[in-house]
Amino acid sequence: MSQRQSYAVGTGLFIALGFAALGYLATQTTSVANSSRGPSYTVEAHFANIGQLKERAPVKVAGVRIGQVQSIVLDPGKETADVKLSIDKRYDQIPDNSVATIFTSGLLGDQYVGLQYGNSKKSLADGGTLALTRPAQQLEEMLGKFFGAGGVADNLGGSYSVKGRFTNVGSLSVGAPVKMAGVAIGTVQSIQADPVKLDAEVTLSIDKRYDQIPDDSAAAVFTSGLIGTQYVAIQPGGSPDMLKNGDELVLTQSAMQIEDLIGKFLVSGSPSAKPADGGKTDGDKH
């Protein structure tokens, strides 16, 4: 009985300490978020995806807080979020070509905006805009990296779009990497079913640094490893003409289905198998 009582007391203390720790962290977070840091100036950044970023989230440089997110609104008529950052005036020497990235604190922590300094000699002014941004990392992309699908291109210099039609895309999803020679050169921008042609139209966003892809190149849906995520692989052709924005990849290879793989394995694994009619085929004569 005493052992059970001591076990119950220990469990209760553990739970109480847990709630106390959570309360302390909540108090500290609130105090930091609401603390006054003196005069500030505002800059803007546009993100394709902000994830779970919230107002008053920290803005950091090298892990040091230099400001906070002032407001988040959706740009009218655009699929981007306009994020205003309030920066302490003490940090008024931020190069105007710096990169703003949405990071996550730890595995399941809150998100914040991290600034990586550029090399421009011109500093951001009040009301200025950070032109180079990276959106919040999506869970699908992180899982893709974990299972070996690899990352996606930084896409800091702009991109162009090409399309491809597939009879079957398998479990390919938006945001999946587009690779060439195993190197990520872009991402899958959209996947739409064509009700007339009864196939899938896949739009690929390619980094402009890779603008020398022949227009007779082939696109195939591959899978990373045995049970990894799927991605689009570009196999360069030999045409002297290069793909341009809005072009379509004519040569495509759909995703391989597990049924097809099993069927090929069974057929190739039984080379001595004979037909059920005593070894005669349609071409045999009686």
Residue pairs with C-beta under 8 A, 6 or more apart in sequence:
29 110
32 58
32 65
33 56
33 68
34 56
37 67
37 88
38 88
38 89
38 90
39 88
39 89
40 67
40 86
40 87
40 88
40 89
41 86
41 87
41 89
41 92
41 125
41 126
41 127
42 70
42 84
42 85
42 86
42 87
42 126
42 127
43 84
43 85
43 87
43 94
43 124
43 126
43 127
43 128
43 129
43 130
44 82
44 83
44 84
44 85
44 127
44 128
44 129
44 130
45 83
45 85
45 100
45 113
45 129
45 130
45 133
46 75
46 80
46 81
46 82
46 83
46 129
46 133
47 80
47 81
47 83
47 100
47 102
47 133
47 135
47 136
48 79
48 80
48 81
48 133
48 135
49 81
49 135
49 136
49 138
50 72
50 81
50 83
50 102
50 111
50 135
50 136
51 102
51 104
51 111
51 135
51 136
51 137
51 138
52 110
52 111
52 136
53 69
53 72
53 83
53 102
53 111
53 112
53 113
53 136
54 69
54 72
54 110
54 111
55 69
55 70
55 71
55 72
56 68
56 69
57 68
57 69
57 110
57 111
57 112
57 113
58 65
58 67
58 68
58 69
58 112
58 113
59 65
59 66
59 67
59 68
59 69
59 85
59 86
59 87
59 112
59 113
59 114
59 115
60 66
60 112
60 113
60 114
60 115
61 91
61 94
61 114
61 115
61 117
66 87
66 88
66 90
66 91
66 115
67 85
67 86
67 87
67 88
67 91
68 85
68 86
69 83
69 84
69 85
69 86
69 113
70 84
70 85
70 86
71 83
71 84
72 81
72 82
72 83
72 84
73 81
73 82
74 80
74 81
74 82
75 81
75 82
83 113
85 100
85 113
85 130
87 94
87 124
92 123
92 124
93 123
94 115
94 117
94 123
94 124
95 117
95 118
95 119
95 120
95 121
95 122
95 123
95 124
96 118
96 120
96 122
96 123
96 124
96 128
96 130
97 118
97 119
97 120
97 131
97 132
98 115
98 116
98 117
98 118
98 120
98 124
98 130
98 132
99 115
99 116
99 118
99 130
99 132
99 133
99 134
99 156
100 113
100 114
100 115
100 130
100 132
100 133
100 134
101 113
101 114
101 115
101 116
101 133
101 134
102 111
102 112
102 113
102 114
102 134
102 135
102 136
102 137
103 111
103 112
103 113
103 114
104 110
104 111
104 112
104 136
104 137
105 111
105 112
111 136
115 130
118 132
124 130
132 156
134 154
134 156
138 175
140 173
140 175
140 176
140 229
141 151
141 152
141 175
143 229
144 150
144 176
144 177
144 224
144 228
144 229
144 231
145 151
147 224
147 225
147 227
147 228
147 229
148 224
148 225
148 228
149 176
149 177
149 224
149 228
149 229
149 230
149 231
150 177
150 179
150 182
150 184
150 224
150 231
151 177
151 184
152 175
152 177
152 178
152 184
152 186
152 187
153 177
153 178
153 184
153 185
153 186
153 187
153 207
153 209
154 207
155 186
155 187
155 205
155 207
157 207
157 208
157 209
158 207
158 208
159 186
159 205
159 206
159 207
159 208
160 205
160 206
160 208
160 211
160 243
160 244
160 245
161 189
161 203
161 204
161 205
161 206
161 245
161 246
162 203
162 204
162 206
162 243
162 245
162 246
162 247
162 248
162 249
163 201
163 202
163 203
163 204
163 246
163 247
163 248
163 249
164 201
164 202
164 204
164 219
164 232
164 248
164 249
164 252
165 194
165 197
165 199
165 200
165 201
165 202
165 248
165 252
166 199
166 200
166 202
166 221
166 252
166 253
166 254
166 255
167 199
167 200
167 254
168 200
168 221
168 254
168 255
168 257
169 191
169 200
169 202
169 221
169 230
169 254
169 255
170 221
170 223
170 230
170 254
170 255
170 256
170 257
171 229
171 230
171 255
172 188
172 191
172 202
172 221
172 230
172 231
172 232
172 255
173 188
173 191
173 229
173 230
174 188
174 189
174 190
174 191
175 187
175 188
176 187
176 188
176 229
176 230
176 231
176 232
177 184
177 186
177 187
177 188
177 231
177 232
178 184
178 185
178 186
178 187
178 188
178 204
178 205
178 206
178 231
178 232
178 233
178 234
179 185
179 231
179 232
179 233
179 234
180 210
180 213
180 233
180 234
180 235
180 236
185 206
185 207
185 209
185 210
185 234
186 204
186 205
186 206
186 207
186 210
187 204
187 205
188 202
188 203
188 204
188 205
188 231
188 232
189 203
189 204
189 205
190 202
190 203
191 200
191 201
191 202
191 203
192 200
192 201
192 203
193 199
193 200
193 201
194 200
194 201
202 219
202 232
204 219
204 232
204 249
206 213
206 243
211 242
211 243
212 242
213 234
213 236
213 242
213 243
214 236
214 237
214 238
214 239
214 240
214 241
214 242
214 243
215 237
215 239
215 241
215 242
215 243
215 244
215 247
216 237
216 238
216 239
216 250
216 251
217 234
217 235
217 236
217 237
217 239
217 243
217 249
217 251
218 234
218 235
218 237
218 249
218 251
218 252
218 253
219 232
219 233
219 234
219 235
219 249
219 251
219 252
219 253
220 232
220 233
220 235
220 252
220 253
221 230
221 231
221 232
221 233
221 253
221 254
221 255
221 256
222 230
222 231
222 232
222 233
223 229
223 230
223 231
223 255
223 256
224 230
224 231
230 255
234 249
237 251
243 249
275 281
